[in-house]
Amino acid sequence: MLAVSLALSGIVLGSVLLLFSLGLTLIYGVGRIVNFAHGALFSIGAMLGVWLSGQGLPLWVTLILTPLIVGLLGALLDWAVLARIRDRPMVDSLLLTFGLALFITGVLYELGGRNVQIMPIPSALEGAVTMFGLTLPVYRVFVSILAIVLATGLFLFLKNSDWGLRVRAANDDPEMGACLGIDREALMHSVVGVGAALAAISGVAAAPIFTAYATVGDKILILAFMTVILGGLGSLRGAVVAAYVVGMIIVFGEGYFGGQMALMLLFVLVMAMLINWPRGFFGEGRTE
Amino acid sequence: MTSSIAMQSKPSSVEMKQSRTPYLAAFILLAIVGATLPLWVTGNPFLLMLASHAVIAAIVALSLDLLTGNTGLLSFGHAAWYGFGAYLAGLLSKNFSAEMVLIIPLTIVAACLVAAVVGAILVRQIGKTFAILTLALSQIFYALVFVLSDQTGGEDGLQGIPMATLFGNTVASSQAWYWLLYGVLIISLGGALYLRTTPLGRAWLAIRENTERASFIGVNTGALKLIAYVFSAGLASLAGALFVLFNGAVSPDVLHWFESGKILMYVVLGGVGTIVGPVFGAALFTFLEHYVSSYTDAWLIYFGGLFVLIVIVAPGGLFGIGRSIYARFKTGKGQTT
């Protein structure tokens, strides 16, 4: 029975990781930037969500407002900061986003992020349901469903909309895309915006589970890095599979061996996988 | 695009020979000023301690530049090796012997062996994947401290490390420590500069500039990258070992990714790939950090902001700025050929 309830927790963690990693993958795919500041955006989402719900706003308003605000912030950051280093070697983008992560963490510390803040669960989503002889907290089920719905929506949007077509074109070949008249700057602003919004909504949705503080995103960021490496850098469907694999490994590792051992187990597995399959599950990751 | 580090300007070998003398003179002068430091700060023991920490930071910065500056592989988790050295040397001196001549070589050998195994997989990756995996590696070492907390002390850190001895003599005075650390720094700096002139160093630079082309002309890129990684890890663990013996205690903070970021900051501030630059970057940063954090709690904001600013405005670091000023100064006098 323990195994089944762990598997369900794995799905919850995997769903949060999924939303988070999809943003990371999109930003990487279009801009070739590995965003080290993504964890900080998650923390902003969580803390902003706690603050907004502390102002008396209902959960659904918070869930809409937070990604909107952080998404705009992401687009602004891209326009103001990331755009300065578009044609530089890739090292610069790593350093720059790392600096941004420190900066944002520093600002969050000043805004009360040194203390753990609790986000209350609305009464409608409190309690537990009993399913197949297992009791599940309703809120966790809600988070999983929300994440899966959003991820499906994102995939459908990428498949069917004009914006999605541009993103996929830029993902496959940025230079050819630019030749065909895609405004790379505007596209990148929107992609970073969407990525930031996804990070923020995963942060705020997970806040009642993971709580909120300035460095809450750090652990998620490490797990998400493992996810995108496992799935292959830049591979969206790889990220989907890898998010749940990582979620399961972490939850089962924590359940049977303890929290820190789970992280080590994950790392060893990723290293073992890289020996033979450096391009991820579907072999479509980039190795630049 | 794939693996090169941005260099501000590359003087041709002829130019380098012409301008080597002033560099060398300035370098020797600075080395002497550094060596005599304990003599003119006798009234201020705290300053000497800060300088000793700066020297340790400089050794770590040098170790990272050995890897990143030479081969273009960007390690985001260099604190892993620094912390590895610190914890291993601390545990050895507590449980085995306080004799530096024994435990420091043991620590370095152990770090090199582990780095060779892990590095064999890591160096197959390049660029972003390498950066991410090294970051993950440092997180693993961080986790390991807590897994083995009955040995390492977990959150409280490793404490009660006995006074280190050198050939049986206890090294206690802060002057002696400073000179010891400074000697290690100068020897490693000389070694790193000498490596640049050897065929090995040349081959590393070839890998940095264009890995594909280097492998086409017959350079065994995988093996050479691994050598750079192992050298770098070994030197970082030496710095860690010296740190723990000097400091007498170590906390898991040395393995945190902020520490990795700080080490990277030293290198970026000084100028990636310049060998000498990161040493000054580390020294400057250590003093800056101390004085800024004594004024404000929010030093992370300044630190992050400075990082962003340097990457955007001066990707060559202090060394790059200095070089372009020097070049402009020479042009102003009309001396350029």
Contacts between the chains, C-beta under 8 A, distances in Angstrom:
chain1	res1	chain2	res2	distance
A	28	B	128	7.9
A	34	B	128	4.7
A	34	B	131	7.2
A	34	B	132	6.5
A	81	B	308	6.5
A	81	B	312	7.5
A	84	B	312	4.8
A	85	B	311	6.9
A	85	B	312	6.4
A	88	B	6	6.5
A	88	B	315	6.9
A	89	B	1	6.8
A	89	B	4	5.8
A	89	B	5	6.6
A	89	B	6	5.2
A	90	B	1	7.5
A	90	B	2	7.6
A	90	B	127	5.6
A	90	B	128	6.3
A	91	B	5	6.0
A	91	B	6	7.4
A	91	B	72	7.8
A	91	B	74	5.3
A	91	B	272	7.7
A	92	B	6	6.9
A	92	B	311	5.5
A	92	B	315	6.0
A	94	B	74	6.4
A	94	B	76	7.1
A	94	B	128	6.8
A	94	B	131	5.4
A	95	B	264	7.1
A	95	B	268	6.0
A	95	B	307	6.9
A	95	B	311	4.8
A	96	B	307	7.9
A	96	B	308	6.0
A	96	B	311	4.6
A	96	B	312	7.1
A	98	B	76	7.4
A	98	B	261	5.9
A	98	B	264	7.4
A	98	B	307	6.9
A	99	B	304	5.1
A	99	B	305	7.6
A	99	B	306	7.8
A	99	B	307	3.0
A	99	B	308	4.0
A	99	B	311	6.3
A	100	B	304	6.8
A	100	B	308	6.1
A	101	B	304	7.3
A	102	B	258	7.5
A	102	B	261	6.4
A	102	B	300	5.6
A	102	B	303	5.8
A	102	B	304	3.3
A	102	B	307	6.3
A	103	B	300	7.5
A	103	B	301	6.0
A	103	B	303	8.0
A	103	B	304	3.0
A	103	B	305	5.5
A	103	B	307	7.6
A	103	B	308	6.4
A	104	B	304	7.4
A	105	B	300	5.9
A	105	B	304	7.3
A	106	B	298	5.8
A	106	B	299	7.5
A	106	B	300	3.1
A	106	B	301	3.6
A	106	B	302	7.7
A	106	B	303	7.1
A	106	B	304	5.5
A	107	B	301	6.0
A	109	B	297	7.8
A	109	B	298	6.9
A	109	B	300	6.4
A	110	B	297	7.9
A	110	B	298	5.3
A	110	B	301	7.2
A	218	B	257	7.4
A	222	B	135	7.4
A	222	B	136	6.2
A	222	B	139	5.3
A	225	B	132	4.7
A	225	B	135	6.9
A	225	B	136	6.3
A	226	B	136	6.5
A	228	B	132	7.9
A	229	B	129	6.3
A	229	B	132	6.1
A	229	B	133	7.0
A	233	B	128	6.6
A	233	B	129	6.4
A	258	B	147	7.5
A	260	B	143	3.9
A	260	B	144	7.5
A	260	B	146	4.8
A	260	B	147	4.8
A	261	B	143	7.7
A	261	B	147	6.0
A	263	B	139	6.7
A	263	B	140	6.6
A	263	B	143	4.8
A	264	B	140	5.4
A	264	B	143	5.7
A	264	B	144	6.9
A	264	B	147	7.2
A	267	B	136	5.6
A	267	B	137	7.2
A	267	B	139	7.7
A	267	B	140	4.8
A	270	B	133	7.8
A	270	B	136	7.4
A	271	B	118	7.7
A	271	B	121	5.3
A	271	B	133	7.6
A	274	B	121	6.1
A	274	B	124	7.3
A	274	B	125	6.8
A	274	B	133	7.7
A	275	B	121	6.0
A	275	B	124	7.8
A	278	B	124	6.7
A	278	B	125	6.7
A	278	B	129	7.6
A	287	B	125	6.9
A	287	B	126	6.9
A	287	B	129	6.4
A	288	B	2	5.2
A	288	B	126	7.0
A	288	B	127	5.3
A	288	B	128	7.1
